Amino acid sequence: MKKLVAFDLDNTLWDVDPVIVRAEYAMESWFNERFPGFMSLFTASNRLDIRNALIAQTPSLGLNVTLLRYETYKQALKQFGLSSEESAIVAESAMMVFSEWRQKVDLYPHVKNVLEVLRQDYQLVAISNGNADVYHPYIGLASYFDFAIRADQIGAAKPDPILFEIALKKAEVDYTQMVHIGDHPVDDVSGAAAAGVKAIWFNRHGARRWDESWGVRADAEVHSLLELPDVIRSLLQ
């Protein structure tokens, strides 16, 4: 079997902040058209309070960003005056709007070129704590990835090593034959290290300095995706 290269998605293959802003705006517009006054009453701060209360009551919700957002809106809609049944239906419809916009990402430069080079020699997997879907047409990366692992579908999130262990098992390789690339020092670097997997820290443009409080250092650091083929080759010799 080919060796395995794993990618985080948000802030590794694209900038996630503008994606979430656009998705939130689309959902807000959707609510304003159908339930005037709802978004004014349940501001971001109010929704955060509901979200935190839900996590306190059911900690596992914190591992599933999709379900947590749905439950937050369902609870807010009930407080707005809708019945439990109607709240569930409306929250599900709103999530369909959010999910569609969540996939409208702007890839960083060279993403497809680099993935095309890597897929010739390696299996590729996406491992994400978010709810982006690399197989969605809007993202347009379906042809590059052999499979994907999402925290909201597993019930665990990075840095839990189980996500990396699942990837190893699915790819039929051992930990010495895998490398993971991600921007998050703890979720990606420490998470991979906990599974015995090599990690590359994607520190875009070298904008950050490593903080020792983050834990174990990555096996390599890159500032551009174009550096990856050579660095991966050296780590997976």
Secondary structure, 3 states (H helix, E strand, C coil): CCCEEEECCECCCECHHHHHHHHHHHHHHHHHHHCCCHHHHCCHHHHHHHHHHHHHHCHHHHHCHHHHHHHHHHHHHHHHCCCHHHHHHHHHHHHHHHHHHHCCCCECCCHHHHHHHHHCCCEEEEEECCCCCCCCCCCCCCCCCCEEEEHHHHCCCCCCCHHHHHHHHHHCCCHHHEEEEECCHHHHHHHHHHCCCEEEEECHHHCCCCCHHHCCCCCEEECCHHHHHHHHHHHCC
